[in-house]
């Protein structure tokens, strides 16, 4: 059993590269135009409501129509549906003709009425109760039925019969229902006689600005550099993952398991946040690291803005994180969290093919789901500190990255390859098109955990003659318990830590032999490719 390619997967569930976006839009029914002109009204209002006459043919037949006809709809310029005669001194008050309730006075031109009846997004067909447009701008849309009124100038009430108001309320209910369920029903069915509700005015525009370093600021800068990758094998199978722009030559950094299916005679398509799509090809991939580099076949016309790379060694537990990707195919999704742990040993299989990837991962509670694979994990400065690669699922079972492991959801345990390691691997792949691994050339037990990494010679030579471990004096049966200052509890943990280094690096190993603890220095060797 080799130290680089074998071992049971740790309980990390990826499968982050396949997803099917959901769709669904509730259609909106148009409102029926039931408006009609009211008859002319006398100039002077009566002091008290006259005795009601016989109802006209258009008399409302439901309580909500009666509420709309009397101005009792919530948020309009009435008093909860009660007929209140306007003061005689009000020049804009009008008396109702015999047999009808008097009309309500026009809405006061304050910010509350503006938010209630004239704010952007009001339902089409609703009577205008506020002058001007958005904040009284010159380019604001005109109020219903006329040219823009100056800020603060009252708008005379439209002479419409009750049917028009009812139609407007019904339209509002249908539109709101298509957006938010019961909101439209509440607006149309508010009971008569209840006190009206005053809505708060629009907030200060200054508070809507995004300060430098906010999540919105980070996302707006990073999204144009994050891409959605669609990989398809020669037999038509494929999946969706994420990547990000690595340099201005068109290289994209992502996970190996995102592009593995398209590596041999398959197809790769890269879509940017502006919707432009480009064909791509695999430059190199490292199955053991779960890192891959792809490149746009024709980068001309693409806006290539490489994301800045941070220093993953300097991250601390509790640092803020921002993850960007395409969970379940939903491109451009932004989630936030913190670094919840460092140097978390993670081993996971690549699509259940028996091969494993190992990482000394950054752990984050930012929501990561299938489709986030290969996307950047950013710090509070907007720099990449990791590549999102794996998640722990609630079902356990040590699942892997591929679709055969199921589509588990986030439970707040996500794992990212530290960017320092990913950068080293990317440079190797761009230069050599093949990965280079540091090794000690000793076979260790990959199943037992808790006591350390035992050098196990069953089935093969335990220590390669003349290799780094042999030169350091290690033998079969030795149990490695530390690598430098990192505790080693298993074979996968040992490999994860070794692979954070480069060939030629000098490390100190602590091991036990016959109950005695000993230390030794090892100069790491190298192995190229994933085939040994």
N, C-alpha and C positions, 0 to 999 in steps of 0.2 A: 504494500500500500504506500503510495507516494505522499509526501508532505504537501504537495501542491494541489492535487486534483480530487482527492477522495475525502469521504467523511460524511456522517449523517448530518443532515441539515439542522441547524439550530432553530428554535421556535420563532422564525421570522417568516411572515407570509407576504410574498410580493404579489405576482400576478397583476402588477400595476400597469401592464401595457395593453390590456384589452378592455374595451368598453363600447357600449352602444348608447349614444345619447338619446334621451327621451324627448318626444315632441308632443305638442298639444296646445291648441289655441281655442278658446271659447269664442264662437262667433257672436257678434253683437247685432241684435235686431233693431232695424230702424224704427223710429217713432212715427206714428201716424199723425199727419198734419190735420188737426181738428180746430185750428184757429178760426175765429170769426170776429168781425168788427162789432164793438159795442155801440149801442145807439148814443146819440149826442146827450150830454149831461148839462143840467142847468148850471149857471155861473155861481150861484150862491149856495153853500151847503145848508141843509136843514139843521135845526138845533137838536132834533131827536130823530131817530129812524122812523119813517112813516110806516103805516100798517102794511104788511106784506100783501102783495097782489098774487093773483094766480100764477103759478110757476110757468116759465116758458118751456118750450119743447126740449131745450138743451139743459134743463135742470140736472145737476149731477145726481147720479143714482147710488154713489158709494160714499162712505165717510171720507175716504182719502181725496175724492174729487171735490167734495164740499170744502175740505180743508184747503185744497189748492185754489179753489175759486174765491175763497175769502181771504187769501193771503196768509193762511195759517201754517203753511209748510215751513218746517224748521229751517232757519237760516235766512228766510225772506224778511221783508220789512214789515211784519205784522206782529201781533201779540199772541202767538200760540193759537191762532184760529178764531179768536174772539173779535166780533165786529165792534170797532171803536170809532166813533165819529171824530174826524179831525177837527182841530180848533179852527174857528172861523177866521182867525188872524193869519192862518197859514195860506200863503198865496198859491201853493201848489196843491192844496186839498181840493178834491172834487166830490160833488154829491152824486149818489147813485140815483138812477131813475126809479120811479115808483115801482115797488115790488121787488127791489133788490137791496142788499146790504150796501152801505157806503163803502167805497174803496179805501184801502189803507193808505196812509201818507207815504210819500217816497222814502226810500232808505236813507238814513243819515250817512253823509259822506265821510265816514271815518275809516280807520284801518280795519276795524272788525268787519264792517259791512263789505269792504273791499275784499277781504279774505274770504268772506262767506259767499259773495255773489259775483265777484269780478276777478277772482284770482285765476292765474293760468290753469288750464285743464278743466274749466267748468264745462258741464255737458252741453253738447250742441243743442240749440233750440231753447235754452233757458233764457228768461227775460233778463235784460241787462239791469243791474242795480248799482253798478259802480262806473264812474266815468273813466275815460282814457283806457290805457292798456297796462302792460307790465311796468309798474312804477311810474306811470304817466309819461313814458317815452314817446318821442315823435313817431317812431316806427311801430307803435303799438297797434294792434288790430282795432278797427272801429267797433263801437258797441252795437248791439243788435239793432238793425234797422236804420242806421244813420252814420254820419261822419263822427270822428272823434270829438268828444267834449273836453274842454279845458279842465285841468286838475281842480277839483273842488266844486265844479259847477254842477248843479242838480240836473238830472235827466228826467224830463216829464214822463209820467207813466204812459205806457202804450195802451191804447184803447182796444183791448182784446176781450173776447168773451171767455167764459170760464173754460170752454173746451180746449183752448190753446194752452192754458196753464196746466191742465190735466195732462195733455199730451207731452208737455215739457217734463213734468214730473215722471211720467212713465218712461220717457227716454232716459232720464237720469238714472232711474232704477235699473233699466236694462244695461246701460253702459257700466254703471258701478257694479252690477252683479257680475258682468263679464270679467271685471278686474279683481274684485275683492269679496264676492259672496254676499253676506248679509248687509253690507253697507248700503246698497241701493234699496233694499227692503226697508231699512230703518228710515231712510229719507222720505220714502213715499207713504209709510204707514204710521208716522208719528201721531199720537193721539191728539185730538182737539182739546183745547183747554189747558194743556200743560204749558209751563213757562218756557220761553224760548231760550236757546243756548247761544252764547256769544263765542265765536271761534277766535283763537289768538291770531294776531297779525303776523305777517311774514317776518322772519328773523332778519337780523342785521346782515347785510350782504358781506360784511367783513368777516363774519364768523364762518362763512362758506368757503373762504380761501383755504388752501392746503399749505400748511407751513412746511418748510424744508425738513426732511427727515421723517415726516408722517408716513403712515402706511400708504395713503393715497399717493403721496409724492413718489415714494419708492416704486410703487406699482406702475405709475404712469411712465416712469423712466425705463423700467425693466421690460414691460410687456412687449414693446417693439422688437426686443432681442430674443424673446422666447418663442419657440416654434412648436407646432404640433406635427408629429412624425407618423405617417401611415406606412406600415411595412406589409408587403404581400409576398408570399413565397411563390415558387413556380407552379404549385398546385392550387393556388388561389387562396390559401389560408393566410391570415395576417392579424394585425392588431394595431392599436394606437398607443403612442407614448409621447414623450416630450423631450425637447433638447433646447440648447441655447447657443447663440452665436459666440464662437471662440476667438475668431480673428477676422480680419478684413479680406482674407483670401477665400472665404466661404466655408471654412471648417465649422462643423456643428458638433458639440460635445453632448453625449448622451450615455445611456446604459447599453451594454452588450445585448441584454435580453430584449431590448426594444427592437433592435435591427437584425437579430440573429436569423429570423425566418427569411429575410430577404438577402442574406449574405451570398447565397449561391443561386444565381440566375433569377433572383427575385426583383421586386420593384420597391423603390423608396420615393415617397413624396413628402415634401416639407412645405408647410403652410405658415405664413407669417400672420401677425395680428391684423394686418391690413387686408387680409384675405388673399394675397398673392401666393401662388403655389409654384414650387420648383421641383424638378426631378433631382435626385441625389444618388450618390453611390457610396459604398463603404470604403473608407481609407484603410482602417485597421480596427481590430477589436480584440479585447483581452477578456476571455471568458472567466479567468480566475479573479480578476479585479472587478468584473462586471462593468467595464468601461469600453466605450466605442467612440470612434471619430468618423463622421461622415462628411461629405463635401457636396455642395451644389454643383451640378454638372455645368450649368451656365449661370454664374452669379451676377452677370450684367443686369442692371436694373434693380437688383435687390438692395435694400437699405441695410447694410451690414454694420451694426453697432455692437461690437464686442462688449459683453458684460465685464465690469471690473472684478478681478479675483481678489478675495481677502486672504487672510492668514488663519487657516483652521486651527493651527496650534495655539493661537492666542485667544480663541473663544473660551468663554467661561460658562459654567452652568448658570442658567438664569438669563443669559443674553437673549434679546428679542430675535425672533426669526420670522421671515416671510417666505412662504412656499408658493411657487407659481407652476401651473401645469394644466393638464386636460383630464381631470378625473372623470371617468365614465364618458369620455369623449367631449366633455364640456370645456372647450379651449379657453385659455385666458382666465382660468379660475385662480383667485388669490386667497390664501388662508394665512393665518398668523399663529404664532405660539412663542415658545422659548426653547433654548437648548436645555433639555431635561437631564442629559447625561453625556459624558464623553468616554471615548475608548470602550465603547460597548461592543464586545466580540459578537459578530453576526456571521452565520454561515447559512446559505440558502441555495437550493438547487435551481438550476436554470430550466424551467419548464418540465421538471420531472425527468430529465434525461440522464440522471445519475451523476452528473458533474456538478460541482459545488463552486460557489463564489464566496470569498472570505473578505471581511472588512472589519476594521477597528472603527466603528461607526460613531457619528454624532447622532444622538437620540433627540427627537423633538416631539412636542405634542401638537404641532401644527397639523391640521387635518390633511392626511395624505391617503389617496385612494388609487385603485387601478386606473392607469392613465397618467398619473403623476410621475411615473418612472422617467428618469433622465432629466427632469426639470431642476431648476436651481433652487437651492435653499439659501436665502439672502440674510445678511445681518442688518442691523439698524441703520447702517450707512449705505445700504443697497449693494454691497459687494457679495459675491458668491462665496459661501463657506462650505458648501457641500452639494452633492448630486443626490437627489431623493431616489431611493432604490428599493426599499423594502418596508413592510409593515408587519406588526404582530397582530394576528387576528384573534378574536375572542374564542374561536373554535380550537385554537392551538394546532397541534399536529405537525408543526414544523414545516408548513407549506413553503412552496418555492415561488419563483417569479412568474412562471408561465401560466397560460390559460387553463391548463389541466388541474390547477390547484384550486379553482373556484374564484369567485369574485367577492372576496371579503371586503368589509368596509372598515373605516378608520375607527380605532378605539383610543386614539391619542398616543400610540406608540409607533412612531415612524423612525426610519433609519436612513442616514445619508452618508455617502462616501466622502470623507474629508477632502476638500478641494486641493490641499497640498499634494495628496497622493494622486488625485485625479489628474492634476496638471502634469506630474511626472510621467504618468502613463500616457497622457495625450501627446506629449512631446516625443515619447518613444514610438508611438503609433504613426505620427506624422513623418518621423525621420526614417523608421525601419519598417513600418507597416506591420510590425509584429511586436508583442509585448516582451519585456525583459523582467524576469522575476529574481529577487534575491533569495538565496537558499543556503541551508546549512548541510544539505546532502546527508540527511538522516531520516529514517522512516519512524514515524511516531504513531501511537495508538490514537485513533480518531473517535472511538466510542466511549471510553471511560472518561468521566469528568469528576472534578472535585479535588483530586490529589495532585494534578499536574499533567504534563505531557510525557508519557513514557516512551522511551526509544524501544521499539518493538521490532524484532528481527524475524518474526514469523512470516514465512513465504518469500522472503527476499533478504538481501544483506541489510542489516540494521544500520550500518554506517558505511558510506562509500569510501573505499580506501583512497587516501590522499586528499579527501574532501575537507571542507572547513571543520566539520564536527570531529572528524578523525584527527586532524592536526591539533585540535583543542583537547584531545584526550578523552572524548565521550565514547561510551560503549553501550552495547545492548543492555537493557535493564535499568539504565539511568533514568531518573525522573526529573525533568526540567520544571522548576517551580517559579522562576522569575526570569524575565528578559529585561535587562537594565533595572528600572524601578517598577516595572509592571508585573503584577502577579499573574502567573500562568496556571489555569485550572484544568486545561484540556488541550488536546492537539489542535482543534480549530482556533483556539485563542492564541496559541503559539504562532501558527501560520499568519493569522491576522496581524499580529504585532511585527513579525519579520517583514511582511509585505508593506509596512509603512516606511521601510528603509530602502536604500539603494544598494546594488551590488558594490562591494568594496567598503561599505560601512563596517566599523568595528563595534561590536556589541558585547555586553557582559551577561553570561548566563549563570544562573544559580541552579544547581541540581543536587539530588541526593543519590547516594550509592551505599547500599548496605547500612542504611540508617545514618550515614554521615553526610553533612552538607558541605558542598564544595562550589567554588566559583571558577569560571574560566572565561577567557576572552576569545571571541570568534570573529574572523574577518569573513563577511558574507560573500559567498560565491554568486554565480549568475546562471540562469537558465533562460533560453529564448523559446518563445512559443508555448502553446497550450497542449502539445501532443506528448508530453512526458510527465 
